[in-house]
Amino acid sequence: MKTKSVSMLLLTLCTTAAIVGCSSGGSNSGGGAAAPKPTGNAPSAAAPSAPASAPAGGGAQKEVRVSWYGDAQRNKIYDKTYDEIQKKLPELKITREFAASNDYYTKLNTQTAGGNAPDLMIFTLYTLYDYAKRGQLLDLQPYVDKGIIDLKNFDKSIIDSGRVDGKLLTVSQGNSILASFYNKDLFSKAGVAEPTFDWTWDEFSEKMIALTAKLGKGTWGSVDLGGSINQLQAFLKQRGKDLYSADGGLGFEKKDMIDWYTMWDNLRQKGGIPPADVTAEYDGKPEAEGLFGLGKVAVRMGASNQLALAQDIMKNTKLGIARMPQTKGGTSYDQIAGVYMGIYTKSKVPEETAKIINLFANDLNAAKEFGLLYGPVGQTNIMKELEPTLSPAMKAVNDYQKAVSKNTGPTNPYPVASNAVNKLIADNNQQIAYKQKTIAQAVDAFFAESEKLLKR
C-alpha cells in the first residue's frame, strides 16, 4: 500500500469562520470539508449582478460569471464582497450565481458537462481534487508570474494547499482546522471534567459515556461521527495512514476500519452517542436545529470556524474548543479544511477572472466584508488588519489554529471515484447502527465495493 503524499502541503491557517461545512446534526456532520448545509432558503437560480459603473473609456463591459454556495446570510456576505470588487473593476460586469449548499456541485457538474460553467468557481479540498483530475481548472501560475494575481503576502503553506499534482489551481478564500467543540455548561452539569486540549480517543470515549449517564434521558455525549470521512481521515493520519494512497487506491487496511467502526459502535451500545434513529432524525440539520445547537449533545467536531457560528446561535451557552482526539502513541495530527477559488478551464475571460481573484485575496475593503467566513485568511497583512475586530469566539478559533498549525500536513489527493467511496463509509456506519450488518460484514463490503469503484 502506498501512502506517499503529493505536494499538497496543507499546513494551516485558521478555521472556517462562518462555515466550511456547517451542519451539526448527525452522523456526517463532523467535517469542515464537506459543503455546508443551507440554513435558510437560498435561491439556486442565478442572481442578478449588482449595478456596475461603466468603464472609463466608454467601452462595453466584459462579463465574468462568479459562483458560490450557501444560505441567505452567506449570500449577503459574498454580494457585499463582490460589490467592493466591482467598484475596482468597472470595465467588468460581475454576474453572480449562487446555489443552496446541497445543490451547488450538482449544478456545477451539469454546467461543466455542458461546457458552460461559471468563470470563477469555489471548491473544498475534497471537491477540488475531483474537478482537477477531470481537467476543469486552469493553472493559475502564469497569472501569478505576470503579476495579475499577487500572492506575496500569502503564507507559503496556504499557497501550496491550492496545488494539485504540483499545479497551482486555486487560491484560498479561508482555511480552518478540524476541532472538537464542547458545551461547558453540560460538562459542568454532569460533573465531568472538560476535555484537555490534547485529549485522546480513549479519553473521548470515556467522557462521552460518562456524560450520557449523568445527563439523563434525551441528552448524549457526542454526535455519531462514525460515518464522517473527515474524522476518519484524521484518525488514519494519526496512524501513519491516509484515506487514499498516492496512486488512487485505499490508503489503509481492514483493521483500521474495524477499529474505527468498533469505537463508534461501542459508544452507541454504551449510550455515549445517540441511537441510530435519533442520529437519522437530526442528520443534516442546520446548526440551530442540530443536536449540538439544541443542547442535546455535549460534543461535536468540525471545522474550527464553526465554533463562532455555534456560539452566535447558542448565545447563553459557554462553549469550548479542543483538538480532535489524538491516538495514544500515534502521530500528532490535525486535519485542515478550506474553501478555494479557481478558474474554469473553458473560460473566455481568464485574465479578467484572475483580476477578480486577486482583489478577492488582496483588497482590504473586500476582506472586511468577507471577514473570516471560512476561517482566517492566508494573507498575513490582511489577517493583521482583521485580528483586532474578531469576536471572542473567533479569537479563540484564531488562537486554536495558531496552536495546532504545526501538526497539520499533506494528504493524498482524492481520486475521481472518491465521492462514491466516501458515501460507502457513511452508509456502512449507518447499517452497523441499525444492526443490518456486523462490523466485519460492513468492512468487507466496503473494501470490495470501493476497490471496484477505484479501479474504474
C-alpha positions, -999 to +999 in steps of 0.1 A: +000+000+000+014+034-009+009+063+014+034+086-002+020+122-001+019+146-031+028+182-030-004+193-012+012+209+019-019+218+038-003+235+068-025+260+084-045+290+088-075+293+108-108+278+108-137+280+085-150+310+103-186+311+093-188+277+077-167+254+057-192+227+065-218+239+089-242+210+096-241+196+131-270+173+132-260+138+126-235+112+116-219+131+087-217+164+104-181+163+116-161+179+088-152+212+076-145+200+042-179+189+031-201+215+015-222+231+043-259+225+047-281+255+040-296+273+070-321+293+050-339+293+018-311+302-005-321+305-041-305+282-066-310+303-097-285+328-109-288+361-091-285+394-110-253+412-106-252+445-088-251+476-109-216+482-122-201+515-132-195+520-169-158+517-179-140+550-180-133+547-217-169+541-225-163+506-240-185+476-234-180+457-202-167+422-203-189+398-184-173+375-158-195+349-140-187+341-104-203+314-083-207+302-047-229+282-025-246+289+008-276+302+028-291+336+027-266+351+052-236+338+032-251+352+000-252+386+016-216+384+026-205+373-009-226+400-025-211+428-004-176+414-011-182+414-049-197+449-046-163+461-034-145+442-061-169+456-088-160+491-077-124+484-085-131+468-119-156+490-137-146+475-170-161+442-160-196+431-153-195+406-125-225+383-128-232+364-097-246+328-095-253+310-063-270+278-052-280+262-019-252+242-005-267+208-013-273+219-049-241+237-058-220+208-071-249+191-088-254+222-107-217+227-114-214+191-127-242+198-152-225+231-162-191+216-167-205+187-186-222+212-209-191+234-212-209+264-196-196+266-161-190+300-143-156+316-149-149+316-111-159+285-091-153+276-055-142+242-040-134+225-008-102+205-008-122+173-014-142+185-043-111+203-057-093+170-064-122+157-084-125+187-107-087+190-110-084+154-121-111+160-147-092+189-162-118+216-152-094+241-138-067+264-153-032+266-139-030+300-121+008+302-120+010+321-153-012+348-138+009+349-107+041+352-128+025+381-148+016+399-115-021+397-122-026+375-090-004+388-062+004+361-036+034+377-019+016+382+014+003+346+015+017+321+038+035+295+016+017+266+031-016+282+022-004+288-014+007+252-016-026+239-003-042+251-035-019+229-056-028+196-072+000+175-087+023+205-084+000+229-103-015+260-086-051+256-095-068+275-067-063+304-042-077+301-007-107+321+005-101+310+041-088+279+059-097+260+090-085+231+110-108+203+124-115+207+161-137+195+189-164+218+203-179+212+237-207+226+258-191+237+290-224+240+307-233+204+301-199+192+313-204+212+345-239+199+350-227+163+346-197+169+368-174+155+341-140+172+336-138+192+304-115+179+276-079+186+279-065+204+248-047+172+237-072+146+247-071+111+232-097+089+216-098+067+247-105+098+269-131+109+244-150+076+247-148+076+285-161+111+288-190+106+263-203+076+281-200+094+315-218+125+301-248+104+289-250+086+322-250+118+342-272+140+320-301+116+317-326+106+290-326+127+258-290+140+261-259+123+249-221+128+250-214+133+213-229+131+178-222+099+159-193+106+136-186+070+126-195+078+090-175+111+087-147+110+062-131+140+079-127+124+113-118+090+098-090+106+077-076+124+108-077+091+127-059+073+099-032+101+096-026+096+133-018+060+125+006+069+097-020+060+070-043+081+048-078+078+034-064+073-001-030+063-014-009+084-037-018+061-066-055+065-061-063+034-041-073+030-005-046+042+019-055+019+049-062-017+058-093-035+070-081-035+106-080+003+106-117+005+096-126-023+120-111-003+148-128+029+137-163+014+134-158-006+166-150+025+186-183+042+174-204+011+179-191+007+214-201+043+221-235+036+205-241+004+226-230+022+259-250+053+252-222+077+246-238+087+212-274+087+202-291+056+188-295+053+150-330+067+148-321+099+167-290+103+145-310+099+114-337+124+126-311+152+131-287+143+103-280+173+080-299+198+102-285+233+103-267+243+135-296+258+153-317+227+147-290+201+153-282+180+183-254+203+194-272+235+188-302+223+208-281+212+237-289+175+232-252+165+229-222+180+247-196+175+219-194+177+182-164+180+158-160+201+127-140+229+110-128+252+138-145+283+125-178+266+133-172+275+169-181+311+161-212+300+143-223+278+172-216+305+198-236+330+178-266+307+179-260+294+215-257+329+230-264+318+265-242+287+265-205+286+272-186+268+245-150+255+245-126+242+218-101+214+218-081+194+193-096+164+175-089+135+198-055+120+192-043+084+190-023+075+221+013+067+209+004+078+174+014+107+152+002+141+163-020+153+135-048+179+128-068+179+096-070+211+076-101+223+057-108+253+035-126+268+005-108+277-027-115+297-058-103+287-093-109+295-130-129+273-153-106+258-180-130+269-208-134+304-195-133+330-223-122+357-198-095+340-178-073+371-173-103+392-161-113+364-138-077+363-124-081+400-116-112+393-096-093+365-077-065+390-070-089+416-055-108+389-035-075+379-020-058+413-015-083+442-013-088+453+023-123+466+018-134+433+002-117+414+030-135+434+057-168+425+040-159+388+036-144+386+071-133+351+082-163+333+066-142+302+060-116+309+087-086+331+089-073+340+056-039+333+041-027+369+036-006+379+066-012+416+060-049+412+057-051+390+088-032+416+108-058+442+099-087+419+108-074+404+141-084+434+163-120+431+150-125+394+159-153+383+182-142+364+214-153+331+197-134+339+165-104+349+186-105+315+203-106+299+168-076+320+157-056+311+188-065+275+184-053+273+148-020+290+157-015+264+184-021+233+162-009+245+128+025+227+133+006+194+134-011+198+100+003+181+070-003+169+034-029+144+025-031+124-007-055+138-034-089+123-036-094+101-067-123+107-091-144+080-075-139+094-040-175+108-036-189+073-041-163+057-019-169+083+008-206+076+007-199+040+014-182+049+046-213+067+058-237+040+045-219+012+062-217+031+095-255+035+093-260-001+085-240-011+116-260+013+137-293-002+125-278-037+130-283-045+093-246-056+091-219-067+116-188-046+117-169-074+099-196-076+072-196-038+067-158-036+064-157-065+039-184-049+019-168-015+019-134-028+007-150-050-020-172-022-034-147+007-030-119-013-047-142-018-077-150+019-078-114+029-076-104+006-105-128+022-130 
